[in-house]
Amino acid sequence: MYDKNKILTGLAVFVVFMTYPFWNNIGSAAYVRPEIEKPKNSKECVESVEFMRAEHMAMLNEWRDEVVRDGVHEYHSKANHQVFQKSLTKTCMKCHENKDQFCDKCHATVSVNPYCWDCHVDPKGVKK
């Protein structure tokens, strides 16, 4: 145990380095859900609000796979038993028209950068 001081010093530096992100954020503001724009054209969404908040990205990925791979273009809602077209721009953005106030506001709050708009075009950006 001749290097006891070096080992303890190295261990202390390691612990400080590994826990820095946690103690650095002590006192930071807690997550506050942003106020987002409510749908303008419809009173009901494809599914319940709770489901959409938690699972919208998984649902959009499932829609994409089913449309591209299987050719299934209709979604049968479990919440309101209606049939919707599986389309981000034609279904979702039909009611939630403002991408900046609806999508981007929440995604910026939780620091995620979804790849939806790498392929899709913001409906407001397209001249009709």
Backbone torsions as a table, in degrees:
resi	resn	phi	psi	omega
1	MET	NA	45.1	-179.1
2	TYR	-77.2	-25.3	-176.6
3	ASP	-104.2	30.6	-177.1
4	LYS	-58.0	-43.7	-179.0
5	ASN	-65.7	-40.1	179.2
6	LYS	-66.7	-40.5	-179.9
7	ILE	-66.4	-45.7	179.5
8	LEU	-64.9	-39.9	177.4
9	THR	-64.2	-45.2	178.3
10	GLY	-62.9	-40.0	177.7
11	LEU	-65.1	-41.5	178.5
12	ALA	-64.3	-43.1	177.9
13	VAL	-62.7	-41.7	178.9
14	PHE	-61.4	-46.5	-179.5
15	VAL	-63.5	-44.2	178.4
16	VAL	-62.3	-44.8	-179.3
17	PHE	-62.9	-42.5	-176.7
18	MET	-75.7	-26.3	-178.8
19	THR	-99.2	-0.6	-178.9
20	TYR	-53.5	-46.7	-179.7
21	PRO	-58.5	-31.9	-178.5
22	PHE	-74.8	-51.8	-177.0
23	TRP	-77.7	-16.4	175.5
24	ASN	-69.8	-30.0	-177.4
25	ASN	-93.4	4.7	178.2
26	ILE	-63.9	129.1	-179.7
27	GLY	90.6	-4.0	177.4
28	SER	-70.3	157.5	179.6
29	ALA	-63.2	142.6	178.5
30	ALA	-77.3	163.8	178.9
31	TYR	-62.7	129.9	175.6
32	VAL	-121.6	122.4	-179.6
33	ARG	-64.7	125.9	-178.1
34	PRO	-71.1	150.1	173.4
35	GLU	-75.2	121.6	-178.9
36	ILE	-116.3	159.0	-179.2
37	GLU	-66.3	133.2	176.6
38	LYS	-82.0	155.0	178.9
39	PRO	-58.8	139.4	-177.9
40	LYS	-90.6	-40.0	-171.0
41	ASN	-94.7	-8.7	-173.2
42	SER	-145.1	151.3	177.2
43	LYS	-96.1	-17.8	-179.0
44	GLU	-119.9	142.9	175.4
45	CYS	-93.2	178.4	179.7
46	VAL	-59.5	-41.8	176.5
47	GLU	-133.6	-177.0	-178.6
48	SER	-65.2	157.9	-179.0
49	VAL	-60.1	-43.6	-179.4
50	GLU	-62.2	-43.8	179.2
51	PHE	-62.6	-44.9	-177.4
52	MET	-65.8	-38.2	178.2
53	ARG	-63.0	-39.6	-175.0
54	ALA	-87.5	-34.0	-167.0
55	GLU	-124.1	12.8	-173.3
56	HIS	-63.2	-37.1	-178.4
57	MET	-70.1	-39.8	177.1
58	ALA	-63.5	-40.1	179.4
59	MET	-65.7	-42.3	178.8
60	LEU	-64.9	-38.5	175.8
61	ASN	-64.1	-41.5	177.8
62	GLU	-63.7	-43.9	177.3
63	TRP	-57.6	-48.1	-178.5
64	ARG	-57.6	-48.0	-178.8
65	ASP	-63.2	-42.5	-178.2
66	GLU	-68.8	-37.2	179.4
67	VAL	-70.8	-47.4	-175.0
68	VAL	-73.3	-44.7	-173.5
69	ARG	-88.4	-35.3	-173.9
70	ASP	-110.9	-13.0	-179.1
71	GLY	73.7	21.0	178.9
72	VAL	-90.7	115.2	-174.3
73	HIS	-108.2	0.3	-178.4
74	GLU	-113.8	140.2	176.5
75	TYR	-116.4	128.0	178.5
76	HIS	-100.0	111.1	-175.6
77	SER	-68.3	137.3	176.3
78	LYS	-85.0	-24.9	-176.1
79	ALA	-79.6	-46.9	-175.0
80	ASN	-121.9	7.8	174.6
81	HIS	54.9	36.9	174.9
82	GLN	-107.3	165.4	178.1
83	VAL	-107.1	130.1	179.7
84	PHE	-123.4	152.9	173.9
85	GLN	-78.3	136.0	179.1
86	LYS	-79.5	90.2	-177.7
87	SER	-155.3	127.2	177.7
88	LEU	-64.4	-48.5	-174.7
89	THR	-80.1	-34.3	-176.5
90	LYS	-88.6	-21.8	-179.9
91	THR	-107.2	-60.8	-175.2
92	CYS	-67.1	-50.7	-175.0
93	MET	-77.2	-6.0	174.6
94	LYS	-68.1	-39.1	178.3
95	CYS	-93.8	-43.0	-179.7
96	HIS	-95.0	78.1	-169.0
97	GLU	-69.7	-33.8	-172.4
98	ASN	-96.7	99.3	-179.0
99	LYS	-58.4	-39.8	-178.9
100	ASP	-63.2	-42.3	-176.7
101	GLN	-85.9	-18.7	-178.1
102	PHE	-104.1	-64.4	-176.1
103	CYS	-73.6	-57.1	-170.8
104	ASP	-63.0	-35.2	-178.0
105	LYS	-62.6	-46.0	179.4
106	CYS	-71.2	-43.9	-178.2
107	HIS	-63.2	-36.7	177.6
108	ALA	-67.9	-37.4	-179.4
109	THR	-62.4	-39.7	-178.2
110	VAL	-98.4	8.1	175.5
111	SER	57.2	49.8	173.4
112	VAL	-118.3	152.5	-179.3
113	ASN	-129.1	82.8	-177.3
114	PRO	-67.6	156.2	-176.0
115	TYR	-98.0	12.9	-179.0
116	CYS	-55.0	-44.8	-172.0
117	TRP	-85.0	4.9	171.5
118	ASP	-69.3	-33.3	-179.1
119	CYS	-108.0	-41.3	-176.7
120	HIS	-81.5	157.6	179.7
121	VAL	-110.6	134.3	175.8
122	ASP	-59.6	121.1	-176.4
123	PRO	-55.1	-30.8	178.9
124	LYS	-70.8	-24.7	179.9
125	GLY	-78.8	-10.0	-177.4
126	VAL	-98.8	129.4	177.1
127	LYS	-78.7	130.0	179.7
128	LYS	-97.9	NA	NA
